[in-house]
Amino acid sequence: MKTFTLPSRPNNLAIVNHERIDDRIILKQVLTRLNENKDIHVGKKVLCPSEDIYECKFKDKDFTLIFSLDDGVEIYCEDIDILEKIKKYIEM
């Protein structure tokens, strides 16, 4: 899996979808990958009108996995260092 970050949104890590496959498949792949890491806990799923939000932790740091009908799959984290670690793990 490949990711990218826009300069205007440095706390958001988006998943590349060049093949234009269903974003629900990408979400499932990301969830599977995150659940394989013992340092990552995928928590409660919150349903919103246009997106699903998963409250997650990397060790003791919070991050959010977002599945948006408009934007696809992305990860938000206040701590850019943690976001970089998540990026490296997803792209392995």
N, C-alpha and C positions, 0 to 999 in steps of 0.2 A: 504494500500500500504506500502511496505517495501522499505527502501533505504539503500545504503551503500556508504562509501567513502574509497578509496584506500589510504594507507599511502603516496604513491608516488604522489598522486593528491588530496591534502587536500581541494582544492577549487572546486572540482567537486563532486556532489551528484548524484549518479546513482540510477535508479529504478530497483528493483529486478524483474526478470521475470522467476521464476522457472517453471511456467506452460508452458513456451515457446509459449505464445499467440502472435499474430501479434503485433509488436511494435506500429503500428498505433492506435491500441485499447488502449494501455497503454498511448500513447500521448494524446488521447482524454480524458482519465480518469484524467490525470494530469492537462490538460487545464481546465477541468470542476472544479476540486478541487481548482486550483489557482483562477479561476474566482469567486468562492464562497466567497473569502476573500476580504473584503472591503479595506484592507491595501495593496492589491496586484493589480497591473495593468499589464495586459498582452498586450504588445504593438505590434508594427509592426512585421510582419513575413518577413524574408529575405530568399529567395530561393538560395541555393548554389548547386553545382553539386552533392555532396554526403550527404548533410544535409540541414535541415531547421532550422533556428535560429529565436527565438522570443525574442525581446528586451523587458525586463520586469523591473518593479520597485516594491520593497517592501518599502512602505512609500517613502522615498526620496533616497533609495539606489538601484543602478542598479544591475540586475542579468540577466543571459541569460538562456533560456530554449532551449536545443538542441535536435533535433531529427536526429539521424545519421543512415544511412542505415547499417553501420557496428557495431555501438556501442549501438544502441537503444536510450533510453531517458535519458538525464542527465541535471542537472542544474549546471551552473558555476556562482560563485560569488567571487569577490575579498575579501569581508568582511566575514570572517568565522563565526562571530556571527550572521549575517543575514542568512547565509546558514543554521546554526543550527535552527534558528526560522522557516525557510521554511521547513526543515526536520520534525520538530515537528508537523507543521501544516499538511503536507502531510500524515504523519503516524497516524494522529488522527482517 
